[in-house]
Amino acid sequence: MSSHGREKVKLLQRVRKLRGQLDAVERALNADEDCGDQLMQLAAVRGGVNSLMGEVLEDHIRFHLTLGSKEQLTPELAEDLIDLVRTYLK
């Protein structure tokens, strides 16, 4: 399996985990569970979505803006952009 294929599998696993977390939030809301617990579950979902978004953006920058693109970024500029995006998503 190529590294791109392994990355895709990892991303899909993260999506499935997020789906499970959202299902848990739905169950908690339906069961009228403690608001604090619901907020903690929602914070976990938000962190997971932000992390997933960061990975997808990083892959996009690395593979679509630096490799074979008409307007290639230098590797240093790509790393700066990745750092900026990761900082913004935290």
DAQUIUR-V267727 format. One record per backbone hydrogen bond with DSSP energy under -1.0 kcal/mol. CO is the residue of the C=O (numbers start at 0). NH is the residue of the N-H. E is the energy in kcal/mol with one decimal. If there is no record, write none. Layout:
<<CO:NH:E> <CO:NH:E>>
This chain:
<<1:5:-2.3> <2:6:-2.3> <3:7:-2.2> <4:8:-2.0> <5:9:-2.3> <6:10:-2.5> <7:11:-2.5> <8:12:-2.2> <9:13:-1.9> <10:14:-2.0> <11:15:-2.2> <12:16:-2.1> <13:17:-2.4> <14:18:-2.5> <15:19:-2.1> <16:20:-2.3> <17:21:-2.7> <18:22:-2.3> <19:23:-1.9> <20:24:-1.9> <21:25:-2.4> <22:26:-2.4> <23:27:-2.3> <24:28:-2.5> <25:29:-2.5> <26:30:-2.0> <27:32:-2.5> <28:31:-1.1> <33:37:-1.9> <34:38:-2.7> <35:39:-2.0> <36:40:-2.2> <37:41:-2.5> <38:42:-2.3> <39:43:-1.9> <40:44:-2.1> <41:45:-2.7> <42:46:-2.4> <43:47:-2.2> <44:48:-2.7> <45:49:-2.6> <46:50:-2.2> <47:51:-2.5> <48:52:-2.8> <49:53:-2.2> <50:54:-2.0> <51:55:-2.4> <52:56:-2.7> <53:57:-2.5> <54:58:-2.6> <55:59:-2.4> <56:60:-2.8> <57:61:-2.9> <58:62:-2.8> <59:63:-2.4> <60:64:-1.0> <64:72:-2.0> <73:77:-2.5> <74:78:-2.2> <75:79:-2.2> <76:80:-2.4> <77:81:-2.6> <78:82:-2.6> <79:83:-2.2> <80:84:-2.5> <81:85:-2.7> <82:86:-2.2> <83:87:-2.2> <84:88:-2.1>>
